[in-house]
Every structure is written in structure tokens, then in C-alpha cells.
Amino acid sequence: MRALTVLNPWAWAILHGKDVENRGWPVPGWRLDELAIHAGARSGWDDGGEFSPLVQSAWIGYLGPVSAMSRFTGTRNVELYRDSPLITHSAVVAVAEGVSCHHATDCQQDWQPAGCSAWGVSGQFHWSWKVLHVLATPVPCRGYQKLWTVPDEVERAIRAQLEAHHG
């Protein structure tokens, strides 16, 4: 199984509606049957993602406004930041099926000026998927740059969750 490490909070956003991953390079062969989504290490936090209006909107949509009582923590909602207890680091958090890829210029047409997704960035390759399986229990492991192969024991743990969930 191949994997892609995504910095947080972008990895968190994938679990909560981000349907396109932007990269400067295409998916090899423009399609992968499956791809493990790995949430990067705490040290790899992307400040730009923290202040992204799309990420902020997904965060508030998931937790509710900061002033509201959280159904998840039983206290006032936590703010989005690197050490939030709701952000997973250094683990495979999901598996994407049917990953395809196109360049931003291919989806920004007159009839679709915003592109294929609000998450798509101009000038980048848009990696998208048909199905996203969020793992109930993230599988800890080290991540790497570019595409990398998941260690056998990590893949077994991922597949066990997918089988238990889908029978």
C-alpha cells in the first residue's frame, strides 16, 4: 500500500471534507487504486493551513463555535492549533480509494471557474478520490516525503480496520 504524508491541519481537513490534495507533482500514472493518508508529525504543522478560511470553516462546522459547549470535550470548544487534542499526528488516518489526478488548468474552465473543488489550488495538481475510509483508530507510523510504501505491520493494522468496518 502506498501512502502520502499530509501536514496538519490539512490532514485533519481531509477527514472533515477536504476532497482535493494539492501537490506540485502528479499521481504516478494519474491513478492509484488506494492511498493511505498519513498525518504528518507535530513538528510539520502548517501555519498557513491553521489560518485557512476553509480549514477554519471545517473546524467550526465539526466542533461548533468556540464559545459553545463542545459535544466532544464537555468543555468550551478547543481552538485549532498544533497541540489540539483533536489533531492526530504521525499516523495513518484514512485510506482513499480511486485516487485520480489532474492539473488545475484542466478543471478551471469558463463553465467552472472555481475549478473542481474549493480546496483546489491554482497551478497545482489536484489529487482527488472517489471514496475516503476514515480509520476509527489511527495507525501510528513514521511518514516520508513523496509517495512511500507503508510498512507491512502498519498495512496489516489498516486492512484489519477496513475489513472490520466493511465486513
NORJO-V698364 format. One record per backbone hydrogen bond with DSSP energy under -1.0 kcal/mol. NH is the residue of the N-H (numbers start at 0). CO is the residue of the C=O. Records with the same first field share a line. If there is no record, write none. Layout:
NH: CO + CO
This chain:
2: 147
3: 35
5: 37
10: 6
12: 8
13: 9
14: 10
15: 12
17: 12
20: 126
22: 124
29: 26
31: 98
34: 95
35: 1
36: 93
37: 3
38: 90
39: 5
43: 40
44: 41
45: 7
49: 45
50: 46
51: 48
55: 51
56: 52
57: 53
58: 54
59: 55
60: 56
61: 57
62: 58
63: 59
67: 64
69: 74
73: 69
76: 67
83: 80
86: 83
89: 39
90: 38
91: 138
92: 36
93: 36
94: 132
95: 34
96: 130
97: 32
98: 31
99: 127
100: 29
101: 125
103: 123
105: 102
106: 103
107: 103
108: 106
111: 108
114: 111
119: 116
123: 120
124: 22
125: 101
126: 20
127: 99
129: 96
130: 96
132: 94
134: 92
138: 91
140: 89
147: 2
149: 0
154: 150
155: 151
156: 152
157: 153
158: 154
159: 155
160: 156
161: 157
162: 158
163: 159
164: 160
165: 161
166: 162
